[in-house]
Amino acid sequence: MDICFVVDLTSSMHWWLQTVNAKMEEIIQDNLEHMGEFARVRVGFVGYRDYDDNIHPVVHPFTTEVEKIK
């Protein structure tokens, strides 16, 4: 299973990012638990920022190393 998170990283989301991070971790963990020990899960991440930010977008390609995305 491939899971890709697309997250708004603009300044208006500042107060929500901790909640978003916790939910992402919860989604990943729930899928790993429900799919069983032989599941193959890859996780990717795309974060978009304000136009005037230097790094736009933030991209982490799909990986089986789930801890890197967490």
C-alpha positions as CSV (number, residue, x, y, z in Angstrom):
1,M,0.0,0.0,0.0
2,D,1.2,3.5,-0.8
3,I,0.2,6.4,1.4
4,C,1.0,9.9,0.4
5,F,0.3,12.8,2.7
6,V,-0.2,16.3,1.1
7,V,-0.1,18.9,3.7
8,D,-0.6,22.7,3.8
9,L,2.6,24.1,5.4
10,T,1.7,27.7,4.9
11,S,1.9,30.1,7.9
12,S,-1.8,30.0,8.5
13,M,-1.5,26.3,9.4
14,H,1.1,26.9,12.1
15,W,-1.2,26.1,14.9
16,W,-2.5,22.9,13.3
17,L,0.8,21.3,12.3
18,Q,1.3,19.4,15.6
19,T,-2.2,17.9,15.2
20,V,-1.6,17.0,11.5
21,N,1.7,15.3,12.5
22,A,0.0,13.2,15.2
23,K,-2.8,12.2,12.8
24,M,-0.3,11.2,10.1
25,E,1.5,9.0,12.6
26,E,-1.9,7.5,13.7
27,I,-2.9,6.7,10.1
28,I,0.4,5.1,9.4
29,Q,0.4,3.0,12.6
30,D,-3.3,1.9,12.1
31,N,-2.5,0.7,8.6
32,L,0.6,-1.2,9.7
33,E,-1.4,-2.9,12.5
34,H,-4.4,-3.8,10.3
35,M,-2.4,-5.1,7.4
36,G,-0.4,-7.6,9.4
37,E,3.3,-8.4,9.8
38,F,3.9,-9.1,6.1
39,A,2.4,-5.9,4.8
40,R,4.4,-3.7,2.5
41,V,3.6,-0.1,3.2
42,R,5.4,2.9,1.5
43,V,4.8,6.4,2.7
44,G,5.5,9.7,0.8
45,F,5.0,13.3,1.7
46,V,4.3,16.6,-0.2
47,G,4.1,19.8,1.7
48,Y,3.2,23.1,0.0
49,R,4.2,26.5,1.4
50,D,3.5,30.1,0.9
51,Y,4.7,31.5,-2.5
52,D,7.4,33.7,-0.8
53,D,9.0,30.8,1.1
54,N,12.4,29.6,-0.2
55,I,11.7,25.8,-0.2
56,H,8.5,25.1,-2.2
57,P,7.3,22.4,-2.3
58,V,8.7,20.0,0.4
59,V,8.8,16.5,-1.2
60,H,9.8,13.2,0.4
61,P,9.5,10.3,-2.2
62,F,7.8,7.1,-1.3
63,T,9.8,5.0,1.1
64,T,9.4,1.8,3.1
65,E,11.4,3.4,5.9
66,V,8.3,4.8,7.6
67,E,10.2,6.4,10.4
68,K,11.8,8.9,8.0
69,I,8.4,10.3,7.2
70,K,7.3,10.4,10.8
